[in-house]
Amino acid sequence: MEKRPLVLLVDDEEDLCLLMQMSLARMGIDTHSAHCLNEAKKFLSGHQYDACLTDLNLPDGNGLQLLEWINAHCAGLPVAVLTAYGNMEIAIAALKAGAFDFVSKPVNPKHLEQLLQKALNKPAASSQPQENSLEHKMLIGQSQPIQQLRITLKKIARSQAPVFITGESGTGKEVVANLVHRLSNRSEGPFIAINCGAIPTELMESELFGHKKGSFTGAAQDKQGLIQSAHGGSLFLDEIAELPLSMQVKLLRAVQEKRIRPVGSDAEVDVDFRVISASHQDLEALVQQGRFRQDLFFRIHVMDLVLPPLRERGSDILLLAQHFIQKISAEWDIPPKQLTARAQDFLTGQYYPGNVRELRNIIERAITLSDDGSIDLPQLQSAPLRQAAAPFAPAAPMPAGAVPAEPALGARKLPEEGLELHLEKIEKDILLHALNLTHWNRTVAAKKLGMSFRSLRYRLKKFGLDADEA
């Protein structure tokens, strides 16, 4: 018969311990109860537990002290903390100290069950060689910053704590968020990525929280929101700084209480998800400016991941270039091309304001321009998309009796490729030019182009220029 899990409950409220024991027994989980810090240490010294659930306030100490003792003597044991409603600062301190998760009092049996299911469902250890592991396949490179990032990722993945990812545009924030999910015990659940800057303000609440039929004009049927779609998995909020303040309030409650209310509904829905967020903007500065809520900042800013810019990754540049050559060649069904020595020197000497995304664009363009099996300097230095587009000016009136000149080569090609495709190419060139001028700062690029940030993000998605790689 399979051995039943054993969980240690630590709380001085004996009635609460008894209620939790009854709830966990229905789940097939055995429990021991300790009512103070010293008693908990004795239990932990004499038994092997699968998880521990502790109150923060104990007669002879606190849950943070117990957590510190467990980290020193029972490394790897998942510890969740019980916290009174509104005592969020201490709960976040516990998460930063290594707690697996927390649950608010009064304890919701459903939340308790979901928490322990995650705690007991430990990620399986990979039997593959290290170089074939998931983190090596998704994070290309051998530089010291990337090796340290892999180590941090594996530690963070074991927790349920919110993760905040920061880094320059193009450093691969969505790739890393997906890796956190896939390394965690939520890997069998969904990974839902939301670009907060790409959703129109008037549709944001409906998109995130869902709506009931008839709740507003055009709501012809019930719709499940993106947050509910992440139930049992991870929710990635990219460019979270773009959320309006009104939505930040609603998101804070969803993250804190794990409950949402669809638009037009009278009932709340329980949602079990881990939140991962990212931004290339300085959230602390936005908090000071009153553009981002401080309480939401502290709630999502528990575990930090800082992604290194490509220029600080040394030889990873060539490893990534080879990776993109193989990937693009396979997608286009062509033989992979070889980088010449001059091409390799050129690539390793660039600054890469657009980081990994910029490198991929360079390689894709070079493959397109190469007529043989190699990529050399002419293909890498030939950057027509970086050149400024000539301003449009009205044509001068044609003198009477003059014969129209023969159309230029570009104009003769226009009927062959079609007006729509021709205009799309022009639009893509202008977008890339603005992005390169602003070092891939999309907010500044949008201002230069005279369009909203959301319009720019829509166009980048349209041309496949908004997918992060790492």
Backbone hydrogen bonds, N-H to C=O, Kabsch-Sander energy under -0.5 kcal/mol:
donor,donor_aa,acceptor,acceptor_aa,energy
7,V,30,D,-2.5
8,L,51,A,-2.1
9,L,7,V,-0.5
9,L,32,H,-3.1
10,V,53,L,-2.9
11,D,9,L,-0.5
11,D,34,A,-2.2
14,E,12,D,-1.0
17,C,13,E,-2.1
18,L,14,E,-2.2
19,L,15,D,-2.3
20,M,16,L,-2.5
21,Q,17,C,-2.6
22,M,18,L,-2.1
23,S,19,L,-2.1
24,L,20,M,-2.8
25,A,21,Q,-2.2
26,R,22,M,-1.5
27,M,23,S,-0.6
27,M,24,L,-0.6
28,G,25,A,-1.5
29,I,24,L,-2.4
30,D,5,P,-2.6
32,H,7,V,-1.9
34,A,9,L,-3.0
40,A,36,C,-2.0
41,K,37,L,-2.1
42,K,38,N,-1.8
43,F,39,E,-2.2
44,L,40,A,-2.5
45,S,41,K,-1.9
46,G,42,K,-1.3
47,H,43,F,-1.3
49,Y,47,H,-0.7
50,D,6,L,-3.4
51,A,6,L,-0.9
52,C,78,P,-2.2
53,L,8,L,-3.0
54,T,80,A,-2.5
55,D,10,V,-2.8
56,L,82,L,-1.1
58,L,56,L,-0.6
58,L,61,G,-1.9
61,G,58,L,-1.3
63,G,56,L,-1.8
66,L,62,N,-1.6
67,L,63,G,-2.6
68,E,64,L,-2.1
69,W,65,Q,-2.1
70,I,66,L,-2.7
71,N,67,L,-2.4
72,A,68,E,-1.3
73,H,69,W,-2.1
74,C,70,I,-3.4
77,L,74,C,-2.1
80,A,52,C,-2.8
81,V,101,D,-1.9
82,L,54,T,-2.8
83,T,103,V,-1.9
85,Y,105,K,-0.7
87,N,84,A,-2.2
88,M,86,G,-1.1
91,A,87,N,-1.3
92,I,88,M,-2.5
93,A,89,E,-2.0
94,A,90,I,-2.2
95,L,91,A,-2.0
96,K,92,I,-2.4
97,A,93,A,-1.5
98,G,95,L,-1.3
99,A,94,A,-2.6
100,F,79,V,-3.7
101,D,79,V,-0.8
103,V,81,V,-2.5
105,K,83,T,-2.7
112,L,108,N,-2.6
113,E,109,P,-2.3
114,Q,110,K,-2.4
115,L,111,H,-2.5
116,L,112,L,-2.3
117,Q,113,E,-2.1
118,K,114,Q,-1.7
119,A,115,L,-2.2
120,L,116,L,-2.5
121,N,117,Q,-1.1
122,K,120,L,-1.5
132,N,129,P,-1.9
133,S,130,Q,-1.7
137,K,133,S,-2.1
138,M,134,L,-2.4
139,L,135,E,-1.4
140,I,138,M,-0.7
147,Q,143,S,-2.4
148,Q,144,Q,-2.4
149,L,145,P,-1.9
150,R,146,I,-2.1
151,I,147,Q,-1.6
152,T,148,Q,-2.4
153,L,149,L,-2.6
154,K,150,R,-1.9
155,K,151,I,-1.5
156,I,152,T,-2.7
157,A,153,L,-2.5
158,R,154,K,-0.7
158,R,155,K,-0.8
159,S,156,I,-1.5
160,Q,100,F,-2.8
163,V,275,V,-1.7
164,F,303,M,-3.4
165,I,163,V,-0.5
165,I,277,S,-3.0
166,T,305,L,-2.7
167,G,279,S,-0.8
171,T,168,E,-1.5
176,V,172,G,-2.1
177,A,173,K,-2.3
178,N,174,E,-2.5
179,L,175,V,-1.8
180,V,176,V,-2.4
181,H,177,A,-1.9
182,R,178,N,-2.6
183,L,179,L,-2.0
184,S,180,V,-0.6
184,S,181,H,-1.0
185,N,157,A,-0.5
187,S,184,S,-1.3
189,G,186,R,-2.2
192,I,190,P,-0.6
192,I,234,S,-2.5
193,A,191,F,-0.6
194,I,236,F,-3.3
196,C,194,I,-1.0
196,C,238,D,-2.4
198,A,195,N,-1.8
203,L,200,P,-1.5
204,M,200,P,-0.8
204,M,201,T,-0.9
205,E,201,T,-0.5
207,E,203,L,-2.6
208,L,204,M,-2.6
209,F,205,E,-2.8
210,G,206,S,-1.8
211,H,223,K,-1.8
212,K,263,V,-2.5
214,G,219,A,-3.1
215,S,212,K,-2.1
219,A,216,F,-2.5
220,A,218,G,-1.8
223,K,211,H,-2.8
225,G,209,F,-0.5
226,L,207,E,-2.9
227,I,208,L,-2.2
228,Q,208,L,-0.5
229,S,225,G,-1.5
230,A,226,L,-0.7
230,A,227,I,-1.2
231,H,228,Q,-1.7
232,G,272,D,-3.6
233,G,230,A,-2.8
233,G,272,D,-0.5
234,S,190,P,-2.4
235,L,274,R,-3.2
236,F,192,I,-3.3
236,F,234,S,-0.5
237,L,235,L,-0.6
237,L,276,I,-2.9
238,D,194,I,-2.7
238,D,236,F,-0.8
240,I,237,L,-0.6
240,I,278,A,-2.1
242,E,239,E,-2.0
243,L,240,I,-1.8
247,M,244,P,-0.8
248,Q,244,P,-1.8
249,V,245,L,-1.5
250,K,246,S,-1.1
251,L,247,M,-2.7
252,L,248,Q,-2.3
253,R,249,V,-1.6
254,A,250,K,-1.9
255,V,251,L,-2.7
256,Q,252,L,-2.5
257,E,253,R,-3.1
258,K,254,A,-1.4
260,I,269,V,-2.2
263,V,210,G,-2.6
265,S,262,P,-2.1
269,V,260,I,-3.1
271,V,258,K,-2.6
273,F,271,V,-0.7
274,R,233,G,-1.7
276,I,235,L,-3.1
277,S,163,V,-2.8
278,A,237,L,-2.1
279,S,165,I,-1.6
283,L,281,Q,-1.0
286,L,282,D,-1.8
287,V,283,L,-2.5
288,Q,284,E,-2.0
289,Q,285,A,-1.7
290,G,287,V,-1.3
291,R,286,L,-2.7
292,F,286,L,-1.0
297,F,293,R,-2.1
298,F,294,Q,-2.4
299,R,295,D,-1.5
300,I,296,L,-2.2
301,H,297,F,-1.5
302,V,300,I,-1.0
303,M,162,P,-2.1
304,D,302,V,-0.5
305,L,164,F,-2.3
307,L,166,T,-2.8
307,L,305,L,-0.6
312,E,309,P,-1.6
313,R,310,L,-2.2
316,D,313,R,-2.4
317,I,314,G,-1.9
318,L,315,S,-0.6
319,L,315,S,-1.5
320,L,316,D,-2.9
321,A,317,I,-2.3
322,Q,318,L,-2.6
323,H,319,L,-2.0
324,F,320,L,-2.7
325,I,321,A,-2.3
326,Q,322,Q,-2.4
327,K,323,H,-2.5
328,I,324,F,-3.1
329,S,325,I,-2.3
330,A,326,Q,-2.0
331,E,327,K,-2.1
332,W,328,I,-2.4
333,D,329,S,-0.7
334,I,329,S,-2.4
338,Q,373,G,-2.5
340,T,375,I,-2.3
344,Q,340,T,-2.3
345,D,341,A,-2.2
346,F,342,R,-2.1
347,L,343,A,-2.4
348,T,344,Q,-2.2
349,G,345,D,-0.8
349,G,346,F,-0.7
350,Q,347,L,-1.2
355,N,352,Y,-1.4
356,V,170,G,-0.9
357,R,170,G,-1.1
357,R,354,G,-0.7
358,E,354,G,-1.1
359,L,355,N,-2.1
360,R,356,V,-2.3
361,N,357,R,-2.0
362,I,358,E,-2.4
363,I,359,L,-2.5
364,E,360,R,-2.8
365,R,361,N,-2.3
366,A,362,I,-2.4
367,I,363,I,-2.6
368,T,364,E,-1.8
369,L,365,R,-2.0
370,S,366,A,-1.5
375,I,338,Q,-2.9
379,Q,376,D,-0.8
380,L,376,D,-1.5
381,Q,377,L,-3.4
382,S,378,P,-1.3
383,A,381,Q,-1.4
386,R,383,A,-1.7
387,Q,384,P,-0.9
402,A,399,P,-1.9
412,R,408,A,-2.5
413,K,409,L,-2.0
414,L,410,G,-1.1
416,E,412,R,-0.5
416,E,413,K,-0.6
417,E,413,K,-1.9
418,G,414,L,-2.1
422,H,418,G,-2.0
423,L,419,L,-2.7
424,E,420,E,-2.0
425,K,421,L,-2.0
426,I,422,H,-1.8
427,E,423,L,-2.6
428,K,424,E,-2.5
429,D,425,K,-2.2
430,I,426,I,-2.3
431,L,427,E,-2.3
432,L,428,K,-2.5
433,H,429,D,-2.2
434,A,430,I,-2.3
435,L,431,L,-2.4
436,N,432,L,-2.5
437,L,433,H,-2.1
438,T,434,A,-1.5
439,H,436,N,-1.1
440,W,435,L,-4.1
441,N,438,T,-1.2
442,R,440,W,-1.1
445,A,441,N,-2.6
446,A,442,R,-2.3
447,K,443,T,-1.5
448,K,444,V,-2.4
449,L,445,A,-2.1
450,G,446,A,-0.6
450,G,447,K,-0.9
451,M,446,A,-2.5
456,L,452,S,-2.0
457,R,453,F,-2.4
458,Y,454,R,-2.3
459,R,455,S,-2.1
460,L,456,L,-2.5
461,K,457,R,-2.3
462,K,458,Y,-2.2
463,F,459,R,-1.8
464,G,461,K,-1.3
465,L,460,L,-3.2
466,D,460,L,-0.6
468,D,466,D,-0.6
